[in-house]
Amino acid sequence: MMRRAAVLAFILGLAGCGGPKVPDGVAPEVVPALIEVKNQHALPVSIDITGNGTRYHLGTVHPGMRGSFKVPVNVTSSGSVELVVTPSTNARPFTSGPLLLGSAAVVDLIVTARLFNSTATIRP
């Protein structure tokens, strides 16, 4: 009988040791990812991001300019995303390939004169 009470007390003690708890109604802060774009292409380019079943237009960057865009959290919340760069002509767009972005991630997107040489790199 005494042994069962000791085991029960031990199990109840472990149940209370769940570590630090977040107060009710307070969610951890999520910082949106950031896309830093450098356009070396001869034309303005449109920057879009696809993920979570949606395509979101981030903005346009003109030739020789830089742009900085915050990525909506709902786009990065469930899996990988892809960056799509489209020049203002009917040229074939550049697609970055899958990128897994976490909270506060920064991506350097360099758009080159020939779109197929463009790169998207996640900063360490």
C-alpha positions in Angstrom: 0.0 0.0 0.0 2.8 2.4 0.9 4.6 1.6 -2.3 1.5 2.4 -4.4 1.2 5.8 -2.7 4.9 6.5 -3.3 4.6 5.7 -7.0 1.4 7.8 -7.3 3.1 10.7 -5.6 6.1 10.4 -7.9 3.8 10.3 -11.0 1.9 13.4 -9.9 5.1 15.2 -9.1 6.4 14.5 -12.7 3.1 15.8 -14.1 3.6 19.1 -12.4 7.1 19.5 -13.8 6.2 20.5 -17.4 8.8 23.3 -17.5 8.0 27.0 -18.0 4.5 27.7 -19.1 3.3 30.4 -21.4 0.5 32.4 -19.7 -3.0 31.8 -21.2 -3.7 33.9 -24.2 -0.1 34.8 -24.9 1.4 33.4 -28.1 5.1 33.4 -28.9 6.2 36.4 -31.0 6.5 35.6 -34.7 8.8 37.9 -36.7 8.1 37.9 -40.5 10.8 36.8 -42.9 12.5 39.5 -45.0 13.4 39.4 -48.7 16.3 41.7 -49.8 16.3 42.2 -53.5 19.1 43.6 -55.7 17.9 44.1 -59.4 20.8 44.0 -62.0 18.3 43.3 -64.8 17.6 45.9 -67.5 13.9 46.0 -66.8 11.7 46.4 -63.7 10.9 43.1 -62.1 7.9 42.0 -60.1 8.6 39.9 -57.0 6.0 37.3 -55.9 6.1 34.6 -53.3 4.1 31.3 -53.5 3.4 29.1 -50.6 0.6 27.5 -48.6 -1.5 27.4 -51.7 -1.3 31.1 -52.4 0.6 33.6 -54.5 1.4 36.9 -52.9 2.8 40.0 -54.8 5.5 41.5 -52.7 6.4 44.5 -55.0 8.4 45.8 -58.0 12.1 46.6 -58.1 13.4 48.9 -60.8 16.7 48.4 -62.6 19.8 49.1 -60.6 17.7 49.5 -57.4 17.3 47.5 -54.2 14.1 46.5 -52.5 13.2 45.1 -49.1 10.0 43.2 -48.5 8.4 41.6 -45.5 6.8 38.2 -46.1 3.3 37.7 -44.6 3.5 35.1 -41.8 0.6 33.1 -43.2 2.6 32.3 -46.4 5.6 30.8 -44.5 3.6 29.1 -41.7 3.2 25.7 -43.2 6.1 24.6 -45.3 8.4 25.8 -48.1 7.9 28.8 -50.3 9.2 29.9 -53.7 10.2 33.3 -55.0 9.0 34.2 -58.5 10.7 37.0 -60.4 8.9 38.3 -63.5 10.2 41.1 -65.7 7.8 43.6 -67.2 7.9 41.8 -70.6 6.6 38.4 -71.5 9.9 36.7 -70.6 10.0 33.5 -68.7 10.1 34.1 -65.0 12.8 33.0 -62.6 11.7 30.7 -59.8 13.9 30.2 -56.8 13.0 26.7 -55.9 11.8 25.7 -52.5 12.9 27.7 -49.5 12.1 26.9 -45.9 11.8 30.2 -44.1 11.5 30.5 -40.4 10.7 33.4 -38.2 13.1 36.4 -38.9 14.8 34.7 -41.8 16.5 37.0 -44.3 16.8 36.0 -48.0 19.2 37.7 -50.4 17.7 37.7 -53.9 20.0 38.9 -56.7 18.3 39.4 -60.0 20.9 39.2 -62.8 20.8 40.5 -66.4 20.0 37.0 -67.5 17.2 35.8 -65.2 18.3 32.2 -65.2 21.6 33.2 -63.4 19.6 34.9 -60.5 20.1 33.5 -57.0 18.1 33.4 -53.8 20.2 32.6 -50.7 19.0 32.4 -47.0 21.4 34.2 -44.7 22.9 32.0 -42.0 
